[in-house]
Amino acid sequence: MEFAGKLVFITGGGGGIGGGMAAAFAERGARLVLADINLAHAEEEAAKLPGHVDVALLSLDVTSADSWLAARAQVEDRLGPVDILCNNAGVASGFKPLVETTPEEFERVMSINVKGVYNGIAAMAPGMISRRAGHIVNTSSMNGLNPFGTFAVYSASKFAVLGLSDAVRQELAPFGVGVSTLFPGLTRSRMSESSTEGPIARNAAQAAAIRANMMDPLWLGRAVVKAVEANEPYIITHPEYAADTKARFDQILSAFGQPAQPGYRSGSSATAG
Ligand SMILES: NC(=O)c1ccc[n+]([C@@H]2O[C@H](COP(=O)([O-])OP(=O)(O)OC[C@H]3O[C@@H](n4cnc5c(N)ncnc54)[C@H](O)[C@@H]3O)[C@@H](O)[C@H]2O)c1
């Protein structure tokens, strides 16, 4: 795929991973929109890009459909249609048992991490469908494949991103629009660095060791570019989690035994509730 001159719209474009995607698409000559609820974050990431890169900054709250409509109108007026949409903005839930999570905390994570992705697709996919071209990248997480205790709300939101992406990939394929899901493991960003200040690290030395182990987001961005080029459904950047993922899927598959009702003949899996 030729990326030169293509318009790439990145939500959470002021974050570590958004900045990595921006730098990687810029390496291939794309034009960029860094959309973020915090414009100072977007400015910070834009300042790291080489001077010749064509980059616009935009204030966007992914949880608001009106904010998306305004963003689309502004971008289409000034820069033309969006070719590649990266629904990447997201927040962590903090490490705490689900029963200690307040309804407001649950709502906030779901609203940004899941509704934000829905809003982005609802705003941008119709144009891609009518142009019979485009690609959407949704950022999930390794927690969207391998959940762990004290991170239930975040995991739930990232599982939702995977389910939504897989389904919408089927819906958009006939129109020549691709959909990929990114599953980052630990990657350097504001979110991951602040999490080392919490209970994930027992002391300063452990926090430093975790930080030293974080992947450089530019390489995630390059993996995203490659996956868009090949229209790959899944983007795995941290293969060290393969064994955990396999163990979980093996356990799920091992639960597929005989039908619960003796003699039952299955119907279509597509309608299974
Ligand atoms: N860093 C990691 O280790 C890691 C691992 C797995 C998944 N992720 C996912 O990667 C994505 C990017 O996170 P990051 O690590 O770069 O974090 P980050 O905190 O550096 O960046 C997130 C950005 O999203 C913006 N944002 C928050 N709420 C928003 C809203 N309502 N509307 C628009 N923008 C909003 C923030 O201002 C911030 O600039 C997230 O979806 C996150 O869940 C990160």
The ligand as a Tripos MOL2 file, in Angstrom:
@<TRIPOS>MOLECULE
LIG
   44    48     1     0     0
SMALL
NO_CHARGES

@<TRIPOS>ATOM
      1 N1          1.2640    1.5170   27.2390 N.am      1 LIG1
      2 C1          0.9570    0.2570   27.3930 C.2       1 LIG1
      3 O1          1.7240   -0.5390   27.9680 O.2       1 LIG1
      4 C2         -0.3380   -0.2690   26.8340 C.ar      1 LIG1
      5 C3         -0.5410   -1.6520   26.8370 C.ar      1 LIG1
      6 C4         -1.7270   -2.1430   26.3070 C.ar      1 LIG1
      7 C5         -2.6550   -1.2950   25.7370 C.ar      1 LIG1
      8 N2         -2.4400    0.0620   25.7450 N.ar      1 LIG1
      9 C6         -3.4750    0.9060   25.0980 C.3       1 LIG1
     10 O2         -2.8410    1.7740   24.1990 O.3       1 LIG1
     11 C7         -3.6480    2.9470   23.9980 C.3       1 LIG1
     12 C8         -2.7720    4.1900   24.1260 C.3       1 LIG1
     13 O3         -2.3160    4.2810   25.4700 O.3       1 LIG1
     14 P1         -0.8870    4.8170   25.8880 P.3       1 LIG1
     15 O4         -0.1900    3.7280   26.5980 O.co2     1 LIG1
     16 O5         -0.2290    5.5000   24.7380 O.co2     1 LIG1
     17 O6         -1.3240    5.8550   27.0210 O.3       1 LIG1
     18 P2         -1.1610    7.4400   27.1610 P.3       1 LIG1
     19 O7         -1.7650    7.7570   28.4770 O.co2     1 LIG1
     20 O8          0.2430    7.8450   26.8930 O.co2     1 LIG1
     21 O9         -2.0630    8.0010   25.9500 O.3       1 LIG1
     22 C9         -3.4660    8.0140   25.9680 C.3       1 LIG1
     23 C10        -3.9310    9.3290   25.3650 C.3       1 LIG1
     24 O10        -5.3630    9.2830   25.2500 O.3       1 LIG1
     25 C11        -5.8600   10.5770   25.5710 C.3       1 LIG1
     26 N3         -7.2690   10.4820   25.9860 N.ar      1 LIG1
     27 C12        -7.7600   10.0600   27.1900 C.ar      1 LIG1
     28 N4         -9.0930   10.1950   27.2000 N.ar      1 LIG1
     29 C13        -9.4690   10.6860   25.9790 C.ar      1 LIG1
     30 C14       -10.7070   11.0410   25.4030 C.ar      1 LIG1
     31 N5        -11.8700   10.9390   26.0790 N.pl3     1 LIG1
     32 N6        -10.7150   11.5150   24.1300 N.ar      1 LIG1
     33 C15        -9.5490   11.6560   23.4330 C.ar      1 LIG1
     34 N7         -8.3480   11.3510   23.9480 N.ar      1 LIG1
     35 C16        -8.3010   10.8690   25.2070 C.ar      1 LIG1
     36 C17        -4.9400   11.0690   26.6850 C.3       1 LIG1
     37 O11        -4.9900   12.4890   26.8130 O.3       1 LIG1
     38 C18        -3.5860   10.5390   26.2350 C.3       1 LIG1
     39 O12        -2.8560   11.5120   25.4960 O.3       1 LIG1
     40 C19        -4.7540    2.8550   25.0450 C.3       1 LIG1
     41 O13        -5.9330    2.3880   24.4210 O.3       1 LIG1
     42 C20        -4.2440    1.8190   26.0230 C.3       1 LIG1
     43 O14        -5.2810    1.1620   26.7030 O.3       1 LIG1
     44 C21        -1.3060    0.5870   26.2890 C.ar      1 LIG1
@<TRIPOS>BOND
     1     1     2 1
     2     2     3 2
     3     2     4 1
     4     4     5 ar
     5     4    44 ar
     6     5     6 ar
     7     6     7 ar
     8     7     8 ar
     9     8     9 1
    10     8    44 ar
    11     9    10 1
    12     9    42 1
    13    10    11 1
    14    11    12 1
    15    11    40 1
    16    12    13 1
    17    13    14 1
    18    14    15 2
    19    14    16 1
    20    14    17 1
    21    17    18 1
    22    18    19 2
    23    18    20 1
    24    18    21 1
    25    21    22 1
    26    22    23 1
    27    23    24 1
    28    23    38 1
    29    24    25 1
    30    25    26 1
    31    25    36 1
    32    26    27 ar
    33    26    35 ar
    34    27    28 ar
    35    28    29 ar
    36    29    30 ar
    37    29    35 ar
    38    30    31 1
    39    30    32 ar
    40    32    33 ar
    41    33    34 ar
    42    34    35 ar
    43    36    37 1
    44    36    38 1
    45    38    39 1
    46    40    41 1
    47    40    42 1
    48    42    43 1
@<TRIPOS>SUBSTRUCTURE
     1 LIG1         1 GROUP 0 **** ****
